[in-house]
Amino acid sequence: MKLLAPEPGWTATADVIVVGSGIAGLTTALQARTFGLSVLIVTKSKVDEGSTKWAQGGIAAALGPGDTPDQHLKDTLVAGADLCDAEAVRVLVTEGPEAVRKLIERGAIFDTEDSGEISLTREGGHLRNRILHAGGDATGAEVSRALLAAVHDDPEIEVVEDALVLDALKDASGAVCGVTLHVIGAGSRDGVGRALGKAVVLATGGLGQVFAQTTNPSVSTGDGVALALRAGAKVADVEFIQFHPTVLWLGDNTQGQQPLISEAVRGEGAYLLDDAGDRFMLNEHKLAELAPRDVVAIASMRRMNKTGAHHVWLDVRHLAGFENRFPTIYASCIAHGINPSKDLIPVAPASHYASGGVRVDLNGRTSVSGLYACGETACSGARIAADIAANLTEHSAPVANNSKAILLDPATRRELQLSMSRGAGVLRSSDSLLQTSADLTRIQDRKSANPCVEAWETTNLFQLAEAILKAALIRQETRGSHWREDFPNTENNWRKRIVQELDRNGNWNTSYQEVGGK
Ligand SMILES: Cc1cc2nc3c(=O)[nH]c(=O)nc-3n(C[C@H](O)[C@H](O)[C@H](O)COP(=O)(O)OP(=O)(O)OC[C@H]3O[C@@H](n4cnc5c(N)ncnc54)[C@H](O)[C@@H]3O)c2cc1C
């Protein structure tokens, strides 16, 4: 399959085409340079647009006294509800401290204690303080700043902004050798063109915009996952959407990106209360407000359903120095007429993080040759640059893509998002999922013949919604992330991944992958 789009009118070339300029794309680009590869980063909007700059709380790494990668591994596997790829987690926790040191080497400045040691805080699911932060609650902005400075300092990395990547290009052998993209530019690179590379790395971030309310910025329309599906790559675990429990509630009719109140606020001792002032998490989990995110989100939704409230409350009034420790969150609350030192903060769950994504191996390879994925776009972490460098081939020529073209009416976007929030949110059932599936069937008939950014994005959102719904319906159990009202138990025989693929004609194929080891 492919998006309906004009034929490419121009060509750019580099060894590696990196799609996206968040922490994943920028890190991969810098790593590729250490192997002497030329890099073209193409990014949909301005270079710092993406989830990375919004990350508040911080980065988890076993750096504290007495902490070890093994303990980090144990906490992660518990939070992963038995579906983690243990080997990928082991790589993450073992290589995490070194990755943090690399970030510091590249110029990122993390908060420190008076002693000069890196300051570490707690987040949900972690039994130790192991979250590094910068600028109090502006960790992502600092990481983005430092990586962008390093990228701008390297003349062998070219960055093209306002470049929306559409589809993969393949050579005669079926290997990916580039992408088509639409650039709002000037001169020789305007309109639809193609970027050719020896490898293509998808680092397009999350897909939060599939839902009506999300913490994700507007660029998070899951374009990379949708592209990978159309290119024939496998995706996995897409039904596992993480809903963040404490997103500032601004009313029922809000849409798009909503302000996040970081989990680190609960890490510092904030309470969750219902309308009656009951600290309801005390009876839900031994870690109370610091239970894993899914536990808190599910408990909050159930409490809201029980009382008929549209949100619960976060109480930080007892936290001394809140304004200095969380300056961004404090400012965001004040801007919405809430004074955290005196007022309770209304919060509700909203879609936050795509746990699944493009299926990759530990080297970031997708199931299609030449195509890699990393960051939130992928379903697990990966080391990519070394693999690309070790397997470098010559550039190959793309062949025509004669597969079925698809484009939906962009006016369907809001309907799609509302339906997904209603039917495939924190609390789900086969009834709610089937109702949303019926909405999608209607939306599918509203085609468009006018290629434009809004239509391409809406089509991507639609294809992702389809994948999420199909997998969510198949998984007849409750396992982290969300609650199946009709299947409340975690079932041993569901300890497996749901892997999905799209064929050339738009038919879905589903297979299963057993999850090994603990
Ligand atoms: C509000 C918020 C707070 C968070 N807090 C934390 C935290 O405290 N700790 C933590 O570990 N994580 C946190 N996260 C999650 C974390 O920020 C993201 O998972 C991470 O930044 C993703 O990085 P990425 O590089 O994969 O994607 P992103 O940073 O989202 O970057 C994606 C890039 O791809 C580009 N792109 C998208 N589509 C296309 C296309 N079609 N063509 C070209 N370019 C495209 C985008 O413009 C962007 O440049 C938070 C997320 C949010 C939204």
The ligand as a Gaussian input file, in Angstrom:
#p B3LYP/6-31G(d) Opt

LIG

0 1
 C        4.592000      15.523000      27.789000
 C        5.539000      14.340000      27.738000
 C        6.330000      14.047000      28.833000
 C        7.204000      12.952000      28.812000
 N        8.011000      12.716000      29.884000
 C        8.929000      11.709000      29.808000
 C        9.874000      11.481000      30.865000
 O        9.892000      12.187000      31.855000
 N       10.768000      10.469000      30.734000
 C       10.780000       9.661000      29.623000
 O       11.617000       8.748000      29.536000
 N        9.912000       9.856000      28.613000
 C        9.000000      10.859000      28.683000
 N        8.119000      11.045000      27.654000
 C        8.217000      10.164000      26.486000
 C        9.404000      10.618000      25.645000
 O        9.446000      12.019000      25.600000
 C        9.271000      10.098000      24.241000
 O        9.006000       8.710000      24.251000
 C       10.565000      10.330000      23.473000
 O       10.926000      11.697000      23.533000
 C       10.373000       9.900000      22.059000
 O       11.508000      10.267000      21.345000
 P       11.558000       9.965000      19.812000
 O       12.841000      10.529000      19.321000
 O       11.250000       8.548000      19.575000
 O       10.313000      10.804000      19.215000
 P        9.987000      12.364000      19.222000
 O       10.800000      13.122000      20.186000
 O        8.517000      12.498000      19.308000
 O       10.472000      12.801000      17.787000
 C        9.789000      12.382000      16.638000
 C       10.294000      13.197000      15.481000
 O        9.787000      12.662000      14.273000
 C        9.271000      13.722000      13.475000
 N        8.265000      13.160000      12.584000
 C        7.070000      12.600000      12.891000
 N        6.442000      12.189000      11.769000
 C        7.257000      12.496000      10.740000
 C        7.187000      12.349000       9.340000
 N        6.129000      11.784000       8.733000
 N        8.192000      12.801000       8.583000
 C        9.273000      13.381000       9.150000
 N        9.415000      13.556000      10.470000
 C        8.429000      13.112000      11.252000
 C        8.742000      14.699000      14.492000
 O        8.540000      15.963000      13.923000
 C        9.866000      14.649000      15.514000
 O       10.974000      15.415000      15.087000
 C        7.243000      12.132000      27.659000
 C        6.432000      12.420000      26.569000
 C        5.581000      13.510000      26.589000
 C        4.733000      13.797000      25.397000

